[in-house]
Amino acid sequence: MTFQVVCEIEPPTTPDLKKVRHQIGTLSSIASSFLIPDNHIGRATVSSVAVAHEVEMMGGRSIACLNSRDRNLLGFQRDLLTAAAYGVDQFLFVYGDKPTSGNRTSDLTVRSMIEEARAFDPAFRVGAAAGLKPLPAFKRAADFLFVQASFSLDALLRWRSENPVDVPVYAGVLVLASHNHARRLAAAIPDIDIPDSLVEALATDRMAGVEAACELVTSIQESGAFAGVHLIPVSRYRDVESRLSRSLRA
C-alpha cells in the first residue's frame, strides 16, 4: 500500500473559505487526503462536512471530523444526512476538546457515533482517534485509526507493537510553528512530550519545527509500521509543502 499523507486543514472561523481553498491547493502536491477538524480547540468553525465537500469539489479526498461534544443524536443524524447529500463518506469521530465556553452535550460518545453511522450507511468509512495507551475494544472495530501526535518515533513504534490491529493506522505528526506555540501546547496537552532540544531550537530557528516534523514523517514512512501519517501543519503549511514534497520525491 502507498504511504498516505493525511493533511489537516485549519478550519475557518468566518464564512470566508479563501484560506481553506489556498491550503487545499498548496498541500495537494503531498496530500493523499485532507482531514477537516470540527469546532477546532473549542471554537466555532464552518461545518467540517461543508469544508469536506469543498475539498471534494476541488478534486481531493476528504475526511470530516465530528466530535461528540457539540451535538446530540438528532444533530448527528442531521450531519450524516448532510454528508450523504454532499457525497462525503469518510469520518473521524472524536470526543472533542474542552469548549472555551458552555458545557458539553452528553447524548453521544465515540462508540455510539460509530454504531449510528454504520446503521445509517454501511458504506461510510469511520475512523477513531487513539491515544498512546491501550486501545479500547470498540475502537478496534473502526475502519482506520489516527494515533495521537507525538515527537518520538520510538513511542509511536512501541504503541504500534503493543496494539496490533488490521486496519490502517496513521501516526500523528504536529508542526510546531514557533517557540511560543511549543510552550502553549506543552501547557495545554501534558500527554504530548515535546523534546526540550526542539523547544530551545525554536527560540532561534523558525524552521526548526517544520524540519523536525518532516524528518519524523520520513522516519515513519521508512519504518513501514504505519499506513501513513496524520500531518498537522497549522499555519506553516507552505513551508511544510515545500520541504516535504522534496523528501517524498527523493
C-alpha positions in Angstrom: 0.0 0.0 0.0 1.2 3.5 -0.9 2.2 5.6 2.2 -0.6 8.1 2.8 -0.2 11.7 4.0 -3.5 12.9 5.5 -3.1 16.7 5.8 -5.2 18.5 8.4 -6.8 21.8 7.3 -7.1 24.8 9.6 -10.9 25.2 9.5 -12.3 28.7 9.0 -13.8 30.7 11.9 -15.5 33.1 9.5 -17.7 32.4 6.4 -14.7 33.1 4.1 -13.3 29.9 2.6 -10.5 31.6 0.7 -7.8 30.4 3.1 -9.2 26.9 3.1 -9.0 26.7 -0.7 -5.4 28.0 -0.5 -4.4 25.3 2.0 -6.0 22.6 -0.2 -4.3 23.9 -3.3 -0.9 24.2 -1.7 -1.0 20.9 0.1 -2.4 18.9 -2.8 1.1 18.1 -4.0 1.8 16.0 -0.9 -1.7 15.1 0.5 -3.4 11.8 -0.2 -6.5 13.2 1.6 -7.5 16.1 3.9 -8.8 15.9 7.4 -11.2 18.8 8.4 -11.4 19.4 12.2 -14.7 20.1 13.9 -15.0 23.2 16.0 -11.3 23.2 16.5 -10.0 23.6 20.1 -13.4 24.6 21.3 -14.1 27.5 18.8 -17.0 27.6 16.4 -15.9 26.9 12.8 -17.5 26.3 9.5 -19.1 22.8 9.4 -16.4 20.1 8.8 -18.9 18.4 6.4 -19.2 21.6 4.3 -15.5 22.0 4.1 -15.1 18.3 3.3 -17.5 18.9 0.4 -15.3 21.9 -0.7 -12.3 19.5 -0.8 -14.1 17.0 -2.9 -15.2 19.8 -5.3 -11.5 20.7 -5.7 -10.7 17.2 -6.7 -9.3 16.0 -3.3 -10.4 13.2 -0.9 -11.7 14.3 2.5 -12.3 13.0 6.0 -14.8 15.0 8.0 -14.1 15.1 11.7 -17.1 15.1 14.0 -16.9 15.4 17.8 -19.4 14.1 20.4 -19.0 17.2 22.5 -21.2 19.6 20.4 -24.1 17.5 19.2 -27.0 15.4 20.3 -28.3 12.3 18.4 -30.6 14.4 16.2 -27.8 16.8 15.3 -25.6 13.9 14.5 -28.2 12.4 12.3 -28.5 15.7 10.5 -24.8 15.7 9.9 -24.9 12.2 8.4 -27.8 13.2 6.1 -25.9 16.3 5.0 -22.8 14.3 4.4 -24.7 11.8 2.3 -26.3 14.6 0.2 -22.8 16.1 -0.4 -21.1 12.8 -1.2 -18.9 12.9 1.9 -18.3 9.3 3.1 -15.3 9.3 5.4 -15.4 10.4 9.0 -13.1 10.6 12.0 -15.1 10.5 15.3 -13.5 12.1 18.4 -14.5 13.1 21.9 -13.7 16.8 21.4 -11.5 19.3 23.1 -12.8 21.2 26.1 -15.1 24.0 25.0 -14.0 27.6 25.5 -17.5 28.4 26.9 -20.6 26.5 27.7 -21.0 22.8 28.5 -20.6 19.5 26.7 -23.6 17.8 25.1 -23.7 14.3 26.7 -26.0 12.4 24.3 -23.2 10.9 22.2 -20.0 9.0 22.6 -17.5 8.0 20.0 -18.7 4.4 20.4 -22.4 5.4 19.8 -21.4 7.6 16.8 -19.6 4.7 15.1 -22.7 2.5 15.7 -25.1 5.1 14.4 -23.0 5.9 11.3 -22.8 2.2 10.4 -26.5 1.8 10.8 -27.2 4.9 8.7 -25.0 3.7 5.8 -22.7 0.6 5.9 -20.7 2.2 3.0 -19.5 5.0 5.3 -15.8 4.6 6.4 -15.5 5.6 10.0 -12.3 6.2 12.0 -11.4 6.9 15.6 -8.6 8.7 17.4 -6.3 6.8 19.7 -4.0 8.0 22.5 -0.6 6.4 23.1 -2.2 3.9 25.6 -4.1 0.6 25.3 -6.6 0.6 22.6 -10.3 0.1 23.7 -12.0 -2.8 22.0 -14.7 -0.7 20.3 -12.0 1.3 18.5 -10.6 -1.8 17.0 -13.8 -2.1 15.0 -13.2 1.2 13.3 -12.1 1.3 9.6 -9.0 3.3 10.4 -7.2 4.9 13.4 -5.5 8.2 13.9 -2.9 8.0 16.7 -2.1 10.9 18.9 0.5 13.3 17.6 4.0 12.5 19.0 7.5 13.8 18.6 9.1 10.4 19.2 9.3 7.6 16.6 10.2 5.1 19.3 7.0 6.0 21.3 4.9 5.5 18.1 6.5 2.2 17.2 6.1 1.0 20.8 2.4 1.8 20.8 2.0 0.1 17.4 3.7 -3.1 18.6 1.6 -3.2 21.8 -1.7 -2.5 19.9 -1.8 -4.7 16.8 -4.7 -4.1 14.5 -5.5 -5.0 10.9 -6.9 -1.6 9.9 -4.9 1.3 8.5 -3.2 3.3 11.3 -2.0 6.9 10.8 0.6 8.4 13.1 0.1 11.9 14.2 2.8 14.5 13.3 2.4 18.1 14.5 4.4 21.0 13.2 5.4 23.4 15.9 5.1 26.9 14.4 7.1 28.8 16.9 8.7 28.8 20.4 5.5 30.2 21.9 3.4 27.6 20.1 5.5 24.9 21.7 5.2 26.3 25.1 1.4 26.8 24.8 1.0 23.2 23.5 3.1 21.7 26.3 1.0 23.6 28.9 -2.4 22.7 27.3 -1.6 19.0 26.5 0.7 17.4 29.1 0.4 14.0 27.3 2.5 15.3 24.4 6.2 15.1 25.3 8.0 17.8 23.3 11.8 17.4 23.4 13.5 20.3 25.2 16.1 20.5 22.5 13.3 21.2 19.9 11.8 23.9 22.1 15.2 25.6 22.5 15.9 25.4 18.8 12.6 27.1 18.0 13.7 30.1 20.0 16.3 30.9 17.4 15.3 29.0 14.3 11.8 29.5 12.9 12.1 26.4 10.6 13.1 24.0 13.4 9.5 22.8 13.9 9.0 22.3 10.2 12.3 20.4 9.8 11.6 18.2 12.8 8.1 17.3 11.6 9.2 16.5 8.0 12.1 14.3 9.3 9.6 12.4 11.5 7.3 11.8 8.5 10.2 10.4 6.6 11.2 8.2 9.5 7.7 6.9 10.0 7.5 6.1 6.3 10.8 4.2 6.4 9.7 2.2 9.4 6.9 0.5 7.5 4.8 0.3 10.7 2.1 2.7 9.7 -0.2 3.2 6.7 0.7 6.8 6.7 0.7 10.0 8.8 -1.9 12.5 10.0 0.1 15.7 9.4 -1.0 18.8 11.2 1.0 21.7 9.5 -1.0 24.5 11.2 0.0 27.9 9.8 3.2 26.6 8.4 1.6 24.6 5.6 3.5 26.4 2.8 6.9 25.6 4.4 5.8 22.0 5.1 4.7 21.5 1.5 8.0 22.9 0.1 10.2 20.8 2.4 8.1 17.6 2.4 7.5 17.5 -1.4 11.3 17.2 -1.9 11.6 14.4 0.7 8.7 12.4 -0.7 10.1 12.6 -4.2 13.6 11.6 -3.1 
